[in-house]
């Protein structure tokens, strides 16, 4: 089960991904690390860490472009 911070972050990042017309193909919780992984578009992976990743910006999460 994701943490409240992960759920909020996934909602915000999912909103922004779809606002940029990126289809969301997969949302999955990594069983080992408890991180939430979102695969969107052809080359975008969004990772929300279990520990409540905090970034200096207004949106939390990590982005990787390129699979």
C-alpha positions as CSV (number, residue, x, y, z in Angstrom):
1,X,0.0,0.0,0.0
2,X,1.5,3.4,-0.9
3,X,2.1,6.1,1.7
4,X,-0.2,9.2,1.7
5,X,2.8,11.2,0.3
6,X,3.3,8.7,-2.5
7,X,-0.4,8.8,-3.4
8,X,-0.4,12.6,-3.5
9,X,2.7,12.6,-5.6
10,X,1.4,10.0,-8.0
11,X,-1.8,12.0,-8.5
12,X,0.1,15.3,-9.1
13,X,2.6,13.7,-11.5
14,X,0.0,11.6,-13.3
15,X,-2.0,14.8,-13.8
16,X,1.0,16.6,-15.3
17,X,1.8,13.6,-17.5
18,X,-1.7,13.5,-19.0
19,X,-1.8,17.3,-19.3
20,X,1.3,16.9,-21.6
21,X,-0.7,14.2,-23.5
22,X,1.5,11.3,-22.3
23,X,-0.5,8.1,-21.9
24,X,0.1,6.3,-18.6
25,X,0.7,2.6,-19.4
26,X,1.6,1.2,-16.0
27,X,1.5,2.2,-12.3
28,X,3.1,-0.4,-10.0
29,X,4.5,-0.7,-6.5
30,X,8.0,-2.3,-6.4
31,X,7.6,-5.2,-3.9
32,X,11.2,-5.0,-2.8
33,X,11.7,-1.2,-2.2
34,X,8.0,-0.1,-1.9
35,X,8.6,2.6,-4.5
36,X,5.8,3.5,-6.9
37,X,6.8,3.4,-10.6
38,X,4.8,5.0,-13.3
39,X,5.5,4.3,-17.0
40,X,4.2,7.1,-19.2
41,X,4.6,7.8,-22.9
42,X,7.3,6.0,-24.8
43,X,10.3,7.2,-22.8
44,X,9.2,8.5,-19.4
45,X,9.5,6.6,-16.1
46,X,8.4,8.3,-12.9
47,X,9.6,6.9,-9.5
48,X,8.1,7.9,-6.2
49,X,10.3,6.6,-3.3
50,X,8.7,4.9,-0.3
51,X,10.4,7.2,2.2
52,X,8.5,10.2,1.1
53,X,11.1,11.7,-1.4
54,X,11.3,15.4,-0.8
55,X,12.7,17.6,-3.6
56,X,13.6,21.3,-3.4
57,X,10.9,22.1,-6.0
58,X,7.2,22.2,-5.8
59,X,6.7,18.7,-7.3
60,X,8.2,15.6,-5.7
61,X,9.3,12.5,-7.6
62,X,12.2,11.5,-9.8
63,X,12.0,11.4,-13.6
64,X,14.0,9.3,-16.0
65,X,13.8,9.8,-19.8
66,X,14.9,6.8,-21.7
67,X,14.0,3.2,-20.8
